[in-house]
Amino acid sequence: MKATVSLLLLGLCAFAQDSADVLARILAEKGTITAAELARVEAAPPADRVAALAGLLQQKGLLTSTELARIAPAAATQTAQRALPAQPSPPAIAPTTASSAPAVTAQSHFPVTVYGTLLVNSVYDTAMMNITDIPLFTGKQGADALGNDKAFAMTARQSRVGLKYEDNHEIMGAKLSGAVEVDFLGGKAPFGNGVDMDILRLRLAYGRLDWHNFAIEAGQDWALFAPLNPTSYAEFAIPSMSASGNPWNRLPQIRMEAHGSLGGNLSLLAQFAALDPNMGDYSTAAFAATRPPGVGERGRSPAGEARFALTDKHDDRDFTIGFSGHYAHGKNAGTLGGVTDQFPLDSWGAAVDYSLPFSKKFNLSGELYTGRALGIFSVTAGEAIQNVGVFGDRGVRSSGGWTQAQFNFTPKWQVNLAYGIDDPNARDITTGSRLRNQSYMGNLIYKYTTHALIAWEYRRLLTDFRNQLLANERGDTANLALAYVF
């Protein structure tokens, strides 16, 4: 490869300057140089394009210094960088990515951006929680006979890392991009000290084609249904208000989007997706390498979602209200009176989301929802589909929502206050099951630099159980988070 490139460049020196452009385009088509590097060569003065291309190939290791001197002596002594405009930094997902960071290139020559958040949480709970370090609801009052319902823990498993890629080449007129993102909430290693040996969990993995007013995406991404989340570093791996009014999930899907202006400052976004029909009934008893068909899979068709969002732009603030829906068809199966039975079950949901930045210092956001069998979205989590033969075996109905007031006092100081509630229909819940779950949350975030921050958060959880007033529990959790964003 090196010899071939050297011969081509030596021959190029004997021909017109336009040949440098032709060779650069050939190398771009073969993937030897990127589209951005091709543009840099073409942007160089005509007399310097051979030297620019040669210098670029030397940087890639395709030419030696001796070969560079034979092809472009001036470039060898003055460096090929002189003939090239400065290379721009690749775009980043995280707004705090350093602009001076060197570019990362994948094997396919796509420019790749590495981003992430290193997060350490210290948490103290005053009641028995379902998850000690990321509590969503309380256990029943008096569930621990010894009274050991208070706990302290530290964890780094909410840290996340990701890769975002973009290709400057167009595919049928569309820009190609995508992302892969993981955190460490995939489980615990089966060792005596395995509680801090956290396992990777896939969050995002998708590719996307964007045209001017249309986009297609395939992979695992956030659901269209109820897409917003409150702001929290205490609940970073599991969105805040989960199981207490905030429906959420990331699912494999094929998505189409269209957007356009409705005149003036008003615009419309329309989104449609076919998704994995998972209804959230997968067994949590043990790790498994297989996927047995559950309620959703037995429906033999993908789930469907749609969302329509209206945005009114004022200065640099976007006032948005969205309407979304979810539907999946499945089959619940079980044994009743010694007889195996199976019958249809439909999961559906309707939601409204809003983001209202009334000023640069104050933003109001939230969601409202209603639906049935929405366990995959942490609505009536773990109880959304009851066993065959009891109330709720065709899906538990539930309504709820959350709202958050965000105060940005300065660029460094931010306060968030939020409330959420998940309120299932009591007729669909068996005695002793979790009936209503509420959360009050307040946090203070201090951004020491663009990369380092500290956050304090307090949450109060109120969990009620059907027909068991003495089991109703009230618990508090305090969290200190230290984060480094890159």
Secondary structure, DSSP 8 states (H G I E B T S, - for coil): -HHHHHHHHHHHTTS-THHHHHHHHHHHHTTSS-HHHHHHHHHS-GGGHHHHHHHHHHHTTSS-HHHHHHH-HHHHHH-GGGGS--------SSTT--TTS--EE-TT--EEEEEEEEEEEEEEESS-BSSSSS--SB--TT-STT----EEEEE-TT-EEEEEEEEEEEETTEEEEEEEEEES-S-B-SSTTGGG-B--EEEEEEEEEE-SSEEEEEEEEE-SSS------SSSTTTTTTTTTT----EEEEEEEEEEEEEETTEEEEEEEEEE----S----SS--SS----TTGGG-S-EEEEEEEEEEEETTEEEEEEEEEEEEEEEEEEEETTEEEEEEEEEEEEEEEEEEEEETTEEEEEEEEEEES-GGGTTTTTTSS--TTSTTTT--EEEEEEEEEEEE-SSSEEEEEEEEEEEE-GGGS-TTSEEEEEEEEEEEEEESSSSEEEEEEEEEEEEEETT-GGG-EEEEEEEEEEEEE-
